[in-house]
Amino acid sequence: MEQGFSILMFIFAGALLLYAGLMALIKDYKMLPYRARQSVKPKNPKKYMVQLAKIVALVAAMIAAGAAVALWNGAVGAVVIVVDVVAALWCGTKIIKKAEE
């Protein structure tokens, strides 16, 4: 089970991608956890959900990229995941601003 980390990260990325797809398709604000709904009150919940789905899909893609690198070297893959997810979240702040326009 040498590739256990990569397999788990691929499964996690797939689950996040599925969740992002459902958020973009259904656009129901109540799909968010209760605590998240309490802290954010968007003007247009449907547009907000689409933008949030883009961010979740971007993070899932970064995790999958790190998992692919982890097939070659686990430690480097973990570093790639951390760096890529931080970069994706930074880009996510730019994406979510479009929901407020």
C-alpha positions as CSV (number, residue, x, y, z in Angstrom):
1,M,0.0,0.0,0.0
2,E,2.8,2.3,-1.0
3,Q,0.4,4.7,-2.9
4,G,-2.2,5.0,-0.1
5,F,-1.8,8.7,0.3
6,S,-2.3,9.3,-3.4
7,I,-5.4,7.1,-3.6
8,L,-7.0,8.8,-0.6
9,M,-6.3,12.2,-2.1
10,F,-7.8,11.2,-5.4
11,I,-10.9,9.9,-3.6
12,F,-11.1,13.2,-1.6
13,A,-10.6,15.3,-4.8
14,G,-13.4,13.3,-6.5
15,A,-15.8,13.8,-3.7
16,L,-15.1,17.6,-3.7
17,L,-15.5,17.7,-7.5
18,L,-18.9,15.9,-7.1
19,Y,-20.0,18.3,-4.4
20,A,-18.9,21.3,-6.6
21,G,-20.9,19.9,-9.5
22,L,-24.0,19.5,-7.4
23,M,-23.6,23.0,-6.1
24,A,-23.3,24.4,-9.6
25,L,-26.2,22.4,-10.9
26,I,-28.7,22.8,-8.0
27,K,-27.7,26.3,-6.9
28,D,-29.4,25.8,-3.6
29,Y,-27.9,27.9,-0.8
30,K,-29.0,25.4,1.8
31,M,-26.4,22.9,0.5
32,L,-23.9,24.8,2.6
33,P,-23.3,23.7,6.2
34,Y,-25.5,25.6,8.7
35,R,-22.5,27.5,10.2
36,A,-21.4,28.7,6.8
37,R,-24.9,30.0,6.0
38,Q,-25.0,32.0,9.2
39,S,-21.8,33.9,8.4
40,V,-22.4,34.7,4.8
41,K,-25.6,36.4,3.5
42,P,-25.1,36.9,-0.2
43,K,-27.3,39.3,-2.2
44,N,-27.8,36.7,-5.0
45,P,-27.5,33.2,-3.5
46,K,-27.7,31.4,-6.9
47,K,-24.8,33.4,-8.3
48,Y,-22.9,32.9,-5.1
49,M,-23.3,29.1,-5.3
50,V,-22.0,29.0,-8.8
51,Q,-18.9,31.1,-7.9
52,L,-18.4,28.9,-4.8
53,A,-18.7,25.8,-6.9
54,K,-15.9,27.1,-9.1
55,I,-13.7,27.6,-6.1
56,V,-14.4,24.1,-4.7
57,A,-13.7,22.5,-8.1
58,L,-10.4,24.5,-8.4
59,V,-9.4,23.2,-4.9
60,A,-10.3,19.7,-6.0
61,A,-8.2,20.0,-9.1
62,M,-5.2,21.1,-7.0
63,I,-5.6,18.2,-4.6
64,A,-5.7,15.8,-7.6
65,A,-2.6,17.4,-9.1
66,G,-0.8,17.0,-5.8
67,A,-2.0,13.4,-5.6
68,A,-0.6,12.8,-9.1
69,V,2.8,14.1,-7.9
70,A,2.6,12.0,-4.8
71,L,2.5,8.9,-7.0
72,W,6.1,9.7,-7.8
73,N,7.2,11.1,-4.3
74,G,4.8,11.3,-1.3
75,A,6.6,14.2,0.5
76,V,6.8,16.3,-2.6
77,G,3.1,15.5,-3.4
78,A,2.1,16.7,0.1
79,V,4.0,20.0,-0.4
80,V,2.5,20.4,-3.8
81,I,-1.0,19.9,-2.3
82,V,-0.4,22.6,0.4
83,V,1.1,25.1,-2.0
84,D,-1.6,24.5,-4.7
85,V,-4.5,24.7,-2.3
86,V,-3.2,28.0,-0.8
87,A,-2.9,29.4,-4.3
88,A,-6.4,28.1,-5.2
89,L,-7.9,29.8,-2.2
90,W,-6.1,33.0,-3.0
91,C,-7.6,32.9,-6.5
92,G,-10.9,31.9,-4.9
93,T,-11.1,35.3,-3.2
94,K,-10.9,36.9,-6.7
95,I,-13.6,34.5,-8.0
96,I,-16.0,35.1,-5.1
97,K,-15.9,38.8,-5.6
98,K,-17.7,38.3,-8.9
99,A,-20.7,37.0,-6.9
100,E,-21.0,40.4,-5.1
101,E,-21.1,42.4,-8.3
